[in-house]
Amino acid sequence: MKNNKTYPLGALVMIDKIEKNFGFFNIIFKEIGGKMKDFLPLIKFHVNNKLTHSVSVNQMLNTYPEEMLKKLGAKNNTSSRKLYRVVERTGKYYPILFDRFQYFIKKNKLADKKQFIDFSSSYFEGKKAELGEFGFTRDHRRDKKQITFGISTGMNDIPTALTIQKGNVQDKKHMEIMLKIIPKVIPKESLLMYDAGANTKKNKKKIRKLGYHYLTRKAKKVKKYKKLESYLKEKINEKQVEYFEINDRHYSCVKKTEEKEILYIMFCPELYESEIKAKERRLEKNIEKGNKILKRRKKEKYPTEKGWVELIPHLQKTLFSIENPYINGIEGLFILESSVDEEPEKMLRLYKDRDKAEKFVRNLKEGIELRPIRHWSKWAIIGMIFLCFLANFLICLSLFLSESSTMKNAKLLKKFLINLTLTVVYPKDRFRFCILSNVSPQILEIFGDFVWKYQDNSLNLRW
């Protein structure tokens, strides 16, 4: 007699509902599996894993029972080796798969005209990854090789683009690659919003040439900022400045046109205070560090052909208190650049909405648990990132269809998906039956009555 089995059902319900409404997986992965007949069910198995416990590939078969695999349509002879081949095959056919993904977005009119672009990185465990390079790390792991990726997501939270590059590719270079991808799906006259790291004259010129508008932040260069700060002060004296408030913060702004570009020069006193406090804390930490060095200073000696060279520490005393070298005089000031001439308050609110892209990346790395990447081959790395991207996309699309605004955090949502369970009971000398458990209000908010499809209605006939 078989033992009773319980497994998380939430992710499987999400996959089934999207597949029923759109035929999503069939559109994206059609005829990609080759001779592998259960390629599509195993793709769903990988996405299901990322939406639940997110274990490593070689632990998937130990984590989920065969009843779940059968529910997804997979065969009993599935092995870890086969699961790895599915990931690598996905990476090899990534250009085709992503073209189909963008076709799906365009066909279903899911591409918003306001797009937020962001770039991030994820590190590797191990040193033999083909795409791994040392570079600027957002994960604060300088000891690990990494890979960089970029995403574009709309105001409606639906992602439209994904780029994958080596770990040492800078944002401004990565932006050039992103601009080759988004025209396939984003309509003309769309507004692209991105951070200062990707802000170059070449990229802005390319965006306008493609028929799009841009909104970005000007890189903080002290000389240029002080010049524009003087312009803001002149306009304040002339009383030609706009004042407004957003989220209990007060802003003064003036617009200036330079080379067919609108500059929104803004000053915020609350931002000024927070930046000054942060720089004062930085100075205090460095003073503490300096005091520790001073306490344990030692004379270092190095041998030479003529004798020993003795390095004596020298203390440079000051008559007055140390000035904070980190304060540069442009605190509280920031400047937005755009090809659109609009009200400053509206433009600032749009730029603040750029956190939609940051939240998508955070959900990808923490909720879907993209990091750390344990694959080494080029195709497996690309395949796994794309599968994680699709898992996050399913969450975004499900929330978009349900018009639910209560759960935007993937990490929190996964808890409800895992709590929704299906128990397969094998009674002695009787037919098996299933029990659906933990149907929470949050699950009903996302899936509606679709979740009751998994309830075993035969139980009412038995007792």
C-alpha positions as CSV (number, residue, x, y, z in Angstrom):
1,M,0.0,0.0,0.0
2,K,1.3,3.4,-0.9
3,N,1.8,6.1,1.7
4,N,-0.3,9.3,1.6
5,K,1.4,12.2,-0.2
6,T,0.9,15.9,0.3
7,Y,2.4,18.5,-2.0
8,P,2.1,22.3,-2.6
9,L,-0.6,23.1,-5.2
10,G,-0.6,26.9,-5.5
11,A,2.1,27.2,-8.3
12,L,0.5,24.3,-10.2
13,V,-2.9,26.2,-10.1
14,M,-1.2,29.3,-11.4
15,I,0.5,27.5,-14.3
16,D,-2.7,25.7,-15.2
17,K,-4.8,28.9,-15.2
18,I,-2.4,30.8,-17.4
19,E,-2.1,27.9,-19.7
20,K,-5.9,27.5,-20.0
21,N,-6.5,31.2,-20.6
22,F,-3.6,31.9,-23.0
23,G,-1.9,28.6,-24.0
24,F,1.3,30.3,-22.8
25,F,3.7,27.4,-22.5
26,N,2.5,25.8,-25.7
27,I,3.1,29.1,-27.6
28,I,6.6,29.6,-26.1
29,F,8.0,26.1,-26.1
30,K,6.2,24.5,-29.0
31,E,8.5,22.1,-31.0
32,I,11.6,23.0,-28.9
33,G,11.8,19.7,-27.0
34,G,12.9,17.7,-30.1
35,K,12.5,13.9,-29.3
36,M,11.9,14.6,-25.6
37,K,8.2,13.9,-25.4
38,D,7.7,15.3,-21.9
39,F,9.8,18.5,-22.4
40,L,6.8,20.8,-21.9
41,P,5.7,19.1,-18.5
42,L,9.3,19.3,-17.3
43,I,9.5,23.0,-18.2
44,K,6.4,23.5,-16.1
45,F,8.1,21.4,-13.3
46,H,11.1,23.8,-13.3
47,V,8.8,26.9,-13.2
48,N,6.7,25.2,-10.4
49,N,9.9,24.6,-8.4
50,K,10.8,28.3,-8.7
51,L,7.4,29.3,-7.5
52,T,7.5,27.0,-4.5
53,H,10.6,25.7,-2.6
54,S,13.1,26.7,-5.3
55,V,15.5,23.8,-4.6
56,S,18.5,23.0,-6.8
57,V,17.9,20.8,-9.9
58,N,19.4,17.7,-8.4
59,Q,17.1,17.9,-5.4
60,M,13.8,18.5,-7.3
61,L,12.9,14.8,-7.5
62,N,13.6,14.3,-3.8
63,T,11.5,17.3,-2.9
64,Y,8.3,16.8,-4.9
65,P,6.4,13.5,-5.1
66,E,5.6,11.6,-8.4
67,E,1.9,12.6,-8.0
68,M,2.9,16.2,-8.8
69,L,4.8,15.1,-11.8
70,K,1.8,13.2,-13.1
71,K,-0.4,16.2,-12.5
72,L,2.0,18.2,-14.7
73,G,1.9,15.5,-17.4
74,A,5.4,14.1,-16.9
75,K,6.4,10.5,-17.1
76,N,7.7,8.3,-14.2
77,N,11.1,7.8,-15.7
78,T,12.2,11.4,-15.1
79,S,15.8,11.8,-13.8
80,S,18.0,14.7,-12.6
81,R,20.1,14.3,-15.8
82,K,16.9,14.9,-17.9
83,L,16.0,18.0,-15.9
84,Y,19.5,19.4,-16.5
85,R,19.1,18.7,-20.2
86,V,15.8,20.7,-20.2
87,V,17.5,23.7,-18.7
88,E,20.4,23.6,-21.2
89,R,18.1,23.1,-24.1
90,T,16.1,26.2,-23.0
91,G,19.3,28.2,-22.9
92,K,20.3,27.1,-26.4
93,Y,17.0,28.1,-27.9
94,Y,16.7,31.3,-25.8
95,P,16.7,33.7,-28.8
96,I,13.7,31.9,-30.3
97,L,11.9,31.5,-27.0
98,F,12.3,35.1,-26.1
99,D,11.0,36.2,-29.6
100,R,7.9,34.1,-28.9
101,F,7.6,35.6,-25.5
102,Q,7.6,39.1,-26.9
103,Y,5.1,38.0,-29.6
104,F,2.9,36.8,-26.8
105,I,3.1,40.1,-25.0
106,K,2.4,42.1,-28.2
107,K,-0.5,39.8,-29.3
108,N,-2.3,40.1,-25.9
109,K,-1.6,43.9,-25.8
110,L,0.2,43.7,-22.5
111,A,3.0,46.1,-23.3
112,D,2.5,49.4,-21.5
113,K,3.6,52.7,-23.1
114,K,5.5,53.6,-19.9
115,Q,8.5,51.3,-19.4
116,F,10.9,51.1,-16.5
117,I,14.4,49.7,-17.3
118,D,16.8,48.4,-14.6
119,F,20.0,46.4,-14.5
120,S,21.3,44.1,-11.8
121,S,23.6,41.1,-11.2
122,S,23.7,37.7,-9.6
123,Y,26.7,35.8,-8.4
124,F,27.9,32.2,-8.9
125,E,28.9,29.5,-6.6
126,G,32.2,28.2,-8.1
127,K,34.7,29.8,-10.5
128,K,34.3,27.9,-13.7
129,A,31.1,29.6,-15.1
130,E,31.6,30.5,-18.8
131,L,29.7,33.8,-18.4
132,G,31.1,34.7,-15.0
133,E,33.2,37.8,-14.6
134,F,34.2,40.1,-11.8
135,G,32.5,43.4,-11.9
136,F,30.4,45.9,-10.0
137,T,28.3,43.8,-7.7
138,R,24.9,44.7,-6.3
139,D,25.0,41.7,-4.0
140,H,28.1,42.9,-2.2
141,R,30.0,39.7,-3.1
142,R,33.3,40.9,-4.6
143,D,34.8,37.5,-4.0
144,K,32.4,35.8,-6.5
145,K,32.1,35.9,-10.2
146,Q,28.8,37.2,-11.5
147,I,26.5,37.7,-14.4
148,T,24.6,40.9,-15.3
149,F,21.0,41.1,-16.6
150,G,18.6,43.8,-17.5
151,I,14.8,43.9,-17.5
152,S,12.1,46.3,-18.7
153,T,8.7,46.3,-17.1
154,G,5.6,48.4,-17.7
155,M,3.5,50.6,-15.5
156,N,1.1,47.6,-15.5
157,D,3.9,45.5,-13.9
158,I,4.1,43.2,-16.9
159,P,7.8,42.6,-18.0
160,T,8.6,43.0,-21.7
161,A,12.3,42.5,-22.0
162,L,15.3,40.5,-20.6
163,T,19.0,40.8,-21.5
164,I,21.8,38.6,-20.2
165,Q,25.4,39.7,-20.3
166,K,28.8,38.9,-18.7
167,G,29.4,40.1,-15.2
168,N,31.7,43.0,-16.2
169,V,29.3,44.7,-18.6
170,Q,28.5,48.3,-17.5
171,D,24.9,49.7,-17.4
172,K,25.6,52.2,-20.2
173,K,26.8,49.4,-22.5
174,H,24.0,47.1,-21.4
175,M,21.5,49.8,-22.3
176,E,22.6,49.7,-25.9
177,I,21.8,46.0,-26.0
178,M,18.4,46.6,-24.3
179,L,17.6,49.2,-27.0
180,K,18.0,46.5,-29.7
181,I,15.3,44.3,-28.0
182,I,12.5,46.5,-26.8
183,P,11.5,47.9,-30.3
184,K,10.1,44.4,-31.1
185,V,7.3,44.8,-28.5
186,I,7.1,48.5,-27.3
187,P,4.9,50.8,-29.4
188,K,6.2,54.1,-30.7
189,E,6.1,57.3,-28.5
190,S,6.6,55.2,-25.4
191,L,8.4,56.7,-22.4
192,L,11.5,54.8,-21.2
193,M,12.6,55.5,-17.6
194,Y,16.0,54.4,-16.3
195,D,18.7,55.4,-13.8
196,A,21.8,57.6,-14.2
197,G,24.1,54.5,-14.7
198,A,22.7,54.0,-18.2
199,N,22.5,57.7,-19.0
200,T,24.7,58.7,-21.9
201,K,24.3,61.0,-24.9
202,K,24.6,58.1,-27.3
203,N,21.8,56.2,-25.6
204,K,19.5,59.2,-25.5
205,K,20.1,59.9,-29.1
206,K,19.4,56.2,-30.0
207,I,16.1,56.3,-28.0
208,R,14.9,59.4,-29.9
209,K,16.0,57.8,-33.2
210,L,13.8,54.8,-32.4
211,G,10.8,57.0,-31.9
212,Y,10.7,56.8,-28.0
213,H,10.9,59.4,-25.2
214,Y,13.2,59.1,-22.2
215,L,13.2,60.2,-18.5
216,T,16.4,59.7,-16.5
217,R,18.5,61.2,-13.8
218,K,21.5,63.3,-14.6
219,A,24.8,61.9,-13.2
220,K,26.0,63.8,-10.1
221,K,29.0,65.7,-11.4
222,V,29.7,68.5,-8.9
223,K,30.8,71.2,-11.4
224,K,27.7,70.8,-13.6
225,Y,25.4,70.5,-10.6
226,K,26.7,73.6,-8.9
227,K,26.2,75.6,-12.2
228,L,22.6,74.4,-12.4
229,E,22.1,75.1,-8.7
230,S,23.0,78.7,-9.3
231,Y,20.4,78.8,-12.0
232,L,17.8,77.5,-9.6
233,K,18.7,80.1,-7.0
234,E,18.3,82.9,-9.6
235,K,14.9,81.7,-10.5
236,I,13.9,81.4,-6.8
237,N,14.9,85.1,-6.4
238,E,12.9,86.0,-9.5
239,K,9.9,83.9,-8.0
240,Q,9.8,81.7,-11.2
241,V,9.9,78.4,-9.3
242,E,7.2,75.7,-8.9
243,Y,6.6,74.2,-5.5
244,F,4.9,70.9,-4.8
245,E,4.7,68.1,-2.2
246,I,5.0,64.3,-2.7
247,N,4.9,61.8,0.2
248,D,5.5,64.5,2.9
249,R,8.5,65.8,1.0
250,H,8.7,69.4,-0.3
251,Y,10.2,70.2,-3.7
252,S,11.1,73.4,-5.5
253,C,11.7,73.0,-9.2
254,V,12.6,75.0,-12.3
255,K,12.8,73.8,-15.9
256,K,15.6,74.6,-18.3
257,T,16.1,73.6,-22.0
258,E,19.5,72.5,-23.2
259,E,20.1,71.0,-26.6
260,K,16.4,70.0,-27.2
261,E,16.4,68.4,-23.8
262,I,14.3,69.5,-20.7
263,L,16.2,69.7,-17.4
264,Y,14.1,69.5,-14.2
265,I,16.3,71.0,-11.6
266,M,14.9,70.2,-8.1
267,F,15.8,70.8,-4.5
268,C,14.3,69.0,-1.5
269,P,15.1,70.1,2.1
270,E,14.2,66.7,3.5
271,L,16.6,65.0,1.1
272,Y,19.3,67.6,2.0
273,E,19.0,66.7,5.7
274,S,19.1,62.9,5.1
275,E,22.1,63.2,2.8
276,I,24.0,65.4,5.3
277,K,23.3,62.9,8.1
278,A,24.5,60.0,6.0
279,K,27.7,61.8,5.2
280,E,28.3,62.7,8.8
281,R,27.8,59.1,9.8
282,R,30.4,58.1,7.1
283,L,32.9,60.6,8.6
284,E,32.3,59.3,12.1
285,K,33.0,55.7,10.9
286,N,36.2,56.7,9.2
287,I,37.3,58.6,12.3
288,E,36.8,55.5,14.4
289,K,38.7,53.5,11.9
290,G,41.5,56.1,12.0
291,N,41.7,56.0,15.8
292,K,42.1,52.2,15.7
293,I,44.9,52.5,13.2
294,L,46.6,55.1,15.4
295,K,46.5,52.8,18.4
296,R,48.2,49.9,16.8
297,R,50.6,51.8,14.5
298,K,53.9,50.0,14.1
299,K,57.2,50.9,12.3
300,E,57.5,48.7,9.3
301,K,61.0,47.7,8.0
302,Y,62.0,46.6,4.4
303,P,65.5,45.4,3.4
304,T,67.4,47.0,0.6
305,E,71.0,46.5,-0.8
306,K,72.2,49.5,1.2
307,G,70.4,48.6,4.4
308,W,67.0,48.7,6.1
309,V,64.3,51.2,5.2
310,E,62.2,52.2,8.2
311,L,58.7,53.6,7.6
312,I,57.7,55.8,10.4
313,P,53.9,56.7,10.7
314,H,53.3,60.5,10.5
315,L,50.3,62.2,12.1
316,Q,49.1,65.3,10.4
317,K,47.6,67.4,13.2
318,T,44.9,70.1,12.6
319,L,44.3,73.3,14.6
320,F,40.5,73.2,14.0
321,S,37.9,70.4,13.8
322,I,38.1,68.2,10.7
323,E,35.9,69.3,7.9
324,N,33.7,66.7,6.3
325,P,35.4,65.9,3.0
326,Y,32.3,64.1,1.7
327,I,30.0,67.2,1.8
328,N,30.3,68.7,-1.7
329,G,27.6,71.4,-1.6
330,I,25.1,69.7,-3.9
331,E,23.2,67.8,-1.2
332,G,19.4,67.8,-1.6
333,L,19.7,68.7,-5.3
334,F,18.9,66.3,-8.1
335,I,18.2,66.8,-11.8
336,L,16.0,64.9,-14.2
337,E,16.6,64.9,-18.0
338,S,13.8,64.2,-20.4
339,S,12.7,64.6,-24.0
340,V,9.2,65.4,-22.7
341,D,8.1,68.9,-21.5
342,E,5.6,68.3,-18.8
343,E,4.7,69.5,-15.3
344,P,7.6,68.8,-12.9
345,E,5.4,67.1,-10.3
346,K,4.1,64.7,-12.9
347,M,7.6,63.9,-14.1
348,L,8.9,63.3,-10.6
349,R,6.0,61.0,-9.8
350,L,6.8,59.0,-13.0
351,Y,10.4,58.7,-12.1
352,K,9.6,57.6,-8.5
353,D,7.5,54.8,-10.1
354,R,10.7,53.4,-11.4
355,D,10.8,51.3,-8.3
356,K,8.5,48.9,-10.2
357,A,11.5,47.7,-12.0
358,E,13.5,47.5,-8.8
359,K,10.8,45.5,-7.2
360,F,10.7,43.1,-10.2
361,V,14.4,42.5,-9.8
362,R,14.1,42.1,-6.0
363,N,11.3,39.5,-6.5
364,L,13.5,37.7,-9.1
365,K,16.5,37.5,-6.8
366,E,14.8,37.0,-3.4
367,G,11.3,35.7,-4.1
368,I,12.1,33.4,-7.1
369,E,15.6,32.9,-5.6
370,L,17.7,33.4,-8.7
371,R,20.8,33.8,-6.6
372,P,23.2,32.1,-6.2
373,I,23.5,30.5,-9.7
374,R,25.1,27.0,-9.4
375,H,25.2,26.2,-13.1
376,W,28.5,26.5,-15.0
377,S,27.8,26.0,-18.7
378,K,26.7,29.0,-20.8
379,W,23.4,27.4,-22.0
380,A,22.4,26.2,-18.5
381,I,23.0,29.7,-17.0
382,I,20.9,31.4,-19.7
383,G,18.2,28.7,-19.4
384,M,17.9,29.0,-15.7
385,I,17.7,32.9,-15.7
386,F,15.0,32.7,-18.4
387,L,13.0,30.1,-16.4
388,C,13.2,32.4,-13.3
389,F,12.1,35.3,-15.5
390,L,9.1,33.3,-16.7
391,A,8.2,32.3,-13.1
392,N,8.2,36.0,-12.1
393,F,6.2,36.9,-15.2
394,L,3.5,34.3,-14.2
395,I,3.1,36.0,-10.8
396,C,2.9,39.5,-12.5
397,L,0.3,38.3,-15.0
398,S,-1.8,36.5,-12.4
399,L,-1.9,39.6,-10.2
400,F,-2.7,41.8,-13.3
401,L,-5.6,39.6,-14.3
402,S,-7.0,39.4,-10.8
403,E,-6.5,43.2,-10.3
404,S,-5.2,42.3,-6.9
405,S,-3.1,45.0,-5.2
406,T,-2.7,43.4,-1.8
407,M,0.3,41.2,-2.7
408,K,3.1,42.6,-4.7
409,N,5.9,40.8,-2.9
410,A,6.8,37.4,-4.5
411,K,8.3,36.1,-1.3
412,L,5.0,36.7,0.6
413,L,2.9,35.3,-2.3
414,K,5.0,32.1,-2.4
415,K,4.0,31.4,1.2
416,F,0.3,31.3,0.2
417,L,1.1,29.2,-2.9
418,I,3.0,26.7,-0.7
419,N,0.3,26.6,2.0
420,L,-2.3,25.6,-0.6
421,T,-1.9,21.8,-0.6
422,L,-3.3,18.7,-2.2
423,T,-3.2,15.5,-0.2
424,V,-3.4,12.2,-2.1
425,V,-4.8,9.5,0.2
426,Y,-4.4,5.8,-0.4
427,P,-6.8,4.0,1.9
428,K,-6.5,0.2,2.4
429,D,-8.7,-1.8,0.0
430,R,-10.3,1.4,-1.4
431,F,-9.8,3.8,-4.3
432,R,-7.5,6.7,-3.7
433,F,-9.0,10.2,-3.2
434,C,-7.6,13.8,-2.9
435,I,-8.1,16.5,-0.2
436,L,-7.7,20.2,-1.0
437,S,-6.5,22.2,2.0
438,N,-5.7,25.8,3.1
439,V,-7.8,27.7,0.5
440,S,-7.1,31.1,1.9
441,P,-8.8,34.4,1.0
442,Q,-5.6,35.5,-0.7
443,I,-5.7,32.4,-3.0
444,L,-9.3,33.0,-3.9
445,E,-8.5,36.6,-4.6
446,I,-5.9,35.5,-7.2
447,F,-7.5,32.4,-8.7
448,G,-11.2,32.8,-7.9
449,D,-13.3,29.7,-8.4
450,F,-10.7,28.1,-10.6
451,V,-9.0,26.6,-7.5
452,W,-12.1,24.4,-6.8
453,K,-11.3,22.4,-9.9
454,Y,-8.8,20.5,-7.8
455,Q,-11.3,19.4,-5.2
456,D,-12.2,15.8,-5.3
457,N,-16.0,15.8,-5.9
458,S,-16.2,12.0,-5.7
459,L,-16.0,12.2,-1.8
460,N,-19.6,13.2,-1.6
461,L,-20.7,10.0,-3.4
462,R,-18.6,7.7,-1.1
463,W,-19.9,8.8,2.3
